[in-house]
Structures are given as C-alpha cells and as structure tokens.
Amino acid sequence: MITTIIIDDESNAVKTLRELIKLNCPEVKVIGEARDIRTGLALIYQKKPSVVLLDIQMNEGTGFDLLDLIPEIEFHVIFTTAYAEFALKAFKYQTIDYLLKPIDPDELKAAFEKVRKNTRLYNFPTAPARASEASVQNPRDQIALTTSEGVSILKLDHIVRLESSGSYTTFHTTDKKRIVVTKTLKEFEVVLPSSDFIRIHQSHIVNLHFVKMVLKEDGGQILLRNDEKVPISRRKKESIMDALYGRSLS
C-alpha cells in the first residue's frame, strides 16, 4: 500500500484528487489532507507518508517553501499544479512527477506506478538528522533550522525575534544565541504562527510575547523585554497595534 497526503489550498482540487485516486489507484491510500503550508508540514511529520501530492501556488506561499523547511525529504513528491512554468524548478526537488491540472487519470496512475517501481525513498537521513526529527514531537511548537553546522531544533517560545540580511535570516533567542540560516525572512513569515509572530519591518519579525512597549521615537520602535529596540515600518504600524491590542484582550 502506498500512503499519500494531499496538500492544496483549493478544497475542490483536494476532493477531485481524492476521487481520482479512489477510482484509479486502488494501491494508494490517502492518509491526510492539508490546505496550507503550516498544516501540511505538521501532517508530514505526523503521518510520514510515502508520497506527497503537492500544489505549488498556495495562499500562504508555495510548495517549494514547504519542501525547503524539511531538512531531509523521506518521501516522493508529485506536484499537482495549474502552472507549467515551474516544472524545471520542481525537478530540482527530486520530484517523481509533475501533473498539470485538470489532472488526467492516466497520468496520475502513471505517476504512482513510478513510485511503485522506485522502492528507494530519496535522501535517507543521517543518524543526526533522524535524531533531530525524533525530537520534533509537535512541529507546531518547534522549528527545524538547517545551518552550516547541521540541523537545529528550536522551540518557538525561545525565539525573541528574526532579522534579515539579504538572503540570510538570523534568529535571536532567549539565551542570547544567534542562529544564521540561508533563507529569507519571507519564508519564515509563512510558517511561523501569526498569532505569536508578526513582521514589523521588511527586515524584522518579532515574537509578540516579548514585546514590552511601542515607542514613538525615531518614527516608531518596539521595545522588547530584553531592552532591545527594533524599528517599525510605518505602513505596518496599524496591524502591529491591532495584534498587540488583541493579545492584551486575550
């Protein structure tokens, strides 16, 4: 039995895929569905599917953003998308097939046949990576960061703020560590819970739990509980105040 999960932000697309699989691929079992990147990531860690049917363009980001957040990919990827222009990039992610919507039943059957014939899953993780994954008991409360030294598992409530510099992002933690990752701030904005983290500037995301005060000086700044000051973008000031006000009422 081939186990698969479907990640697509369109409910009709998920329903169609589920029905196509049921009618045409009896050896395939759908064990989960997700409508966004954050839920999809958690589902992959929880269910450990052999195949992920993955949309590319979604409301909160792309399927590539999701794959970039997984240190070791232990499943086959079948992209299901309405966009042909991403095919070349998709196959850099060890994609087993790239299906254009509307999905042709015969092409879907052929894609799963490729999975069946290719019994070796890509990128069996090293021992350190397996240990890291095992420590992620709840992906919603932790995040895996791939650095030049390896994979770090960081609890979300230990993150004070994130700061970007070009294609690099630095995580500032409660124990004053700095973890540098070669990913953009936008990629982390997508996966970090918006109830706790807010982008206050093009170069800064802060954990709302550590906000002490909003200052008017220098065009607006956030004073954090560790006495650091972070600039606020003028166009984001209203949304920042709404987020802080909502937290004070909860």
N, C-alpha and C positions, 0 to 999 in steps of 0.2 A: 504494500500500500504506500502510495506517495502522499505525503501530507503537505498541504499548502495553506497559506493565508493570502487574503486579497487586501491590498492597500490602495484605496482610491477614494477621492473626496466626493464622487458622484454616486449617490445611492442607486440610481438606475444602472450604472455601469457595474456595480458590485452584484446587483441582482442578476443582470444578464450573464456575467461570468459564472456565477454560481449555477445557473440553469444550464449553461453550455457544458460545464464540467459534469454535471449530473447526467446529462443526456449522452455525452460523447466520450467521457473519460471515466469509466467505472473503476479504474485502478487508483483514482485520485480522490482524496478526502479533504474537504475544506474544513480546517480546524479553527479558523478565526477570520475576522474582518475588522478593518480599521478605516476611519475616514480622514485621518490626519497623521502627520509625521510622528508626533509625540506618542499617540496611542499605538501606532504601528511599531515603533521602536520597542515599547514595553511588551507588545504582543510577541515580537520575535524572540526576546529574551525569555518570555514565559513559556511559549509553546514549542520553540525550537523546530520550526518547520523544515522540510527538505527543499521546498520551493516557495519563493515569494513572488506573487503576481503584483507588479508594482507600476502604478501610474507615474508619469513624470511631472506634469504641471498640476500642482495642488494649491489650495488656498494659502497654506502657511509656508510654502516653499516647494522644493522639487524632490523627486525620488532620489536624485543624486545626493541631496542634502542628507537624507536619511542614511544612505549607504556610507557616506563619509563619517558618520558618527559611530560606526561599528568597527572596532579595531581589527577583528578577524571575521570574515564572511564565511560562514559554515553552511551556506545554503545556495541553491541555484536561483538565479534571478531571471524572470521572464517579464520584460517590460510590456505593458499594455497602454498604448497612448494614441492620441489623435494626431500627433506631430511626428512627421517623418524626419525632420531636420536634426533630431537628437540621436539618430542611430549610431553615428560614428563614435560619439562620446559614450553612448551606452555600452558599447562592446569593450571599452577600456575598463569596465567594471566586471569583466568576466561573465557577461550576460550570455545565457544559453539560447535566448531568442528574443526577438523584438517584433511584437504584433501590433498592427495598426487597427484602430477602431474604425468602423464596427468590426469586431473580432470574427474572423472566419473560423467556423467549427473545425474544418480540416487542418488549418494552420495551428489551432490550439492543440489538437490531437498530436500533430507532428512535433510540437514543442515538448509535450510531455513524453513523447517517445524518445526524444533526445535525452531527457532526464533519465528515463529508464535505462537507456544504453550506457549512459555515463554514470557508473555507480560511485565514482570517486568524487566526493564533495570538494569544492575548492578550498584551498588555504586551511588545512587542518592546523589549529593553533598550536603554538609552542606551549610548553608547560607553564611559563609565567602568565601567558595570555589566558589559559584555562583557569588558572587560579584567580586572575582578575575578574573573569566573567563569573566565577562561582561566588565571588564576594558581592556581586550585584544582586542582592535579594529583592530589591524593589527599585527598578530603573527610574521610577518617578522621583525618588528621593536622592538619587546619586547620578553622577555623570562620568563616563569614561573619557579620559583625555589622553590622546596619543602625543607624546612629546619626543624629543630627540633621545631621551633616556629610556623610554618604554611607555607603558600604559599606566596612568594614574587614575584611581577611582576616588572621586571627590564628592563628599556629601554636599548637597545643595545648601544646607544651613551653615556650612563652613565658608561659603563664598560671600565675601563682602561686596566686591564689585569686579567688573571686567573692563579692561581698557584696550583699545585697538591701536595698532600702528601699522598701517598698510594691510598686508595680508596676515599679520600676526595679531594674536589676542593674548593678553596677559591676565591671568586670574589672580586676584588679590584675596588671600584667605584670612580667617580669623587668627591663625597662628603666625601671621605676617610673612607667609611664604608667597613667592611669585612663581606661577606656573605658566610657561610660554608655550603656546600652541600655534601651529601654522594653519590657522583657519580664520576666516573673517568674523567680525562681530555679528554680522547678519545671520550667519549660520547658527550661532548660539542663541540669538534672539528668537529664532524659530522654535527651538526645542526646550528652552528654559520656561518654566511655568509663568505665565503672565500675571498670575495672582501674587507672585513673590518678586519677580524681576521686571524692571522697566528700563527702557532705553531713554535716557535723559538728554543725550547729546549724540552726535554722529560717532563719537569716539568712546562713549561710556554707557555701560549698563550697571545699575545698582540694585542690590538686594534691599527691598523695602523694609525688611526687618531691622536694618542697620541705619536707617535714616533718623537723624536726631532733630534736624531743623532745616527749613528752607530760608536761605539768606537772600537779601535784596542786593547785596554788594556785588560789584563787577558784572552787572547785568543778570545776576541770579546764580546762586550756587546751592548745592546740597551739602550740609554739614553732616558727616557720618559719625557714628558713636565712637570711632577710633580717632576723631578730631581731624580726619582728612576732609578736604573740600574738593568738590567735583563740580565743574561748570554745567549749567543748564542751558539747553537750546531754547531760544525764545519761543519758537513755534511749538515746542513740546511742553511748555510751562503749564498750560491748562490741563493737559492729560495727566501730568505729574501730580498736580494739585488734586485732581479728581481721584487718582489712585490712592494718594495719601489720606484724603478725606474718607474714602470708602473703607480703608483699613482701620481708621480711627473709630469708625462706627461699628466695625465687626467685633 
